[in-house]
Amino acid sequence: MSPAPQPIATRTSPLALAQARLVQQRLAAVWDVADAEAAFPILGLTTTGDRITDRALLEAGGKGLFTKELERALMDGEASFAVHSMKDVPARLPDGLEIACVLEREDPRDVLLAAGDAARVADLPEGARLGTASIRRQAQAMHLRPDLEPVLLRGNVDTRLSKLAAGEVDATFLARAGLRRLGRDEAERPALAPEEMLPAPAQGAIGIEIRADDEAARQALAPLNDLPSAACVAAERAFLAALDGSCRTPIAAYATLDGATLFLRGEALTPDGSHKWADAARIALPEIETGAAARIGKRLGEQVAAAGGETLRRAIAESGGT
Ligand SMILES: NCc1[nH]cc(CCC(=O)O)c1CC(=O)O
């Protein structure tokens, strides 16, 4: 008798489906399963975040708009796994659920996509219309170029690219990881250096959530977990949690490992980009491990929060974070 199927819950955007398929293929390969769809069926779900297109409503909805329905499927036992872009996962998970696995991370950097092929923010024409729904990218770009005109650009990756091609905006930023997973040529445009645009916490990382008591799911995922990626993501998410915990605030963090030495950069900005607080830490870990990495992230987040003081607290409260 074959074991019970272990369904994979996912959003239904092209990127989310591509990521769920990737997890399905990896699971089938490591467990030598011939019929991947039978063993690990894909359960596509529409989330509140996919239904709402209005920014004000999105902000009122708060955290977890893109994850709640997938988590409900886990808790109800309809799914064994929920596949997420880790940057869309709130810093704190509901009780009884955990991220059991982080796949080896893709390039976490953003690419600039612009009419006229500007490769850097500095190369954009005066007053260019910058389309983004990301308050982080908007604040970081405005910090460098206060003359840019921000325009709300929503929709999935393909929609945004066609709006750029149609001239609705002059420039936008997208994560290289998402473009790569969608097989888009734009992925190979020059990536922005972290000094120019520090990525969102956990950008480029796929995480898989399970019920904490689901031993079969945890065991199935163990060979897929990439410890260095998990440690870097833990540091970045702890930085975010120390400051705010929402994905709609201008907060960026990027960790790398050189051997067991963790280098973490983090920053917070006001939404208009007028203020930026940045800091970094380079610390040798006793071993590559998420707990130690998270402690470094938390400490750096607290330092940046202290540096930002009341100005930063007010900016976070007003940008819809909590
Ligand atoms: N918020 C949407 C989202 N969530 C994850 C990615 C990209 C893939 C990743 O970061 O792993 C994107 C698109 C983008 O920001 O370009």
The ligand as an SDF file (V2000), in Angstrom:
LIG
                    3D

 16 16  0  0  0  0  0  0  0  0999 V2000
    5.5600   40.3570   -2.5900 N   0  0  0  0  0  0  0  0  0  0  0  0
    5.5520   39.5880   -3.7960 C   0  0  0  0  0  0  0  0  0  0  0  0
    6.7130   38.6800   -3.9100 C   0  0  0  0  0  0  0  0  0  0  0  0
    6.9630   37.7520   -2.9630 N   0  0  0  0  0  0  0  0  0  0  0  0
    8.1240   37.1050   -3.3010 C   0  0  0  0  0  0  0  0  0  0  0  0
    8.5780   37.6390   -4.4950 C   0  0  0  0  0  0  0  0  0  0  0  0
    9.8080   37.2470   -5.2020 C   0  0  0  0  0  0  0  0  0  0  0  0
   10.4210   35.9410   -4.8300 C   0  0  0  0  0  0  0  0  0  0  0  0
   11.1780   35.9400   -3.5450 C   0  0  0  0  0  0  0  0  0  0  0  0
   11.5460   36.9830   -2.9850 O   0  0  0  0  0  0  0  0  0  0  0  0
   11.4530   34.8160   -3.0760 O   0  0  0  0  0  0  0  0  0  0  0  0
    7.6840   38.6220   -4.8990 C   0  0  0  0  0  0  0  0  0  0  0  0
    7.7500   39.4410   -6.1190 C   0  0  0  0  0  0  0  0  0  0  0  0
    8.7720   40.5530   -6.0500 C   0  0  0  0  0  0  0  0  0  0  0  0
    8.8710   41.2230   -5.0100 O   0  0  0  0  0  0  0  0  0  0  0  0
    9.4710   40.7940   -7.0250 O   0  0  0  0  0  0  0  0  0  0  0  0
  1  2  1  0
  2  3  1  0
  3  4  1  0
  3 12  2  0
  4  5  1  0
  5  6  2  0
  6  7  1  0
  6 12  1  0
  7  8  1  0
  8  9  1  0
  9 10  2  0
  9 11  1  0
 12 13  1  0
 13 14  1  0
 14 15  2  0
 14 16  1  0
M  END
$$$$
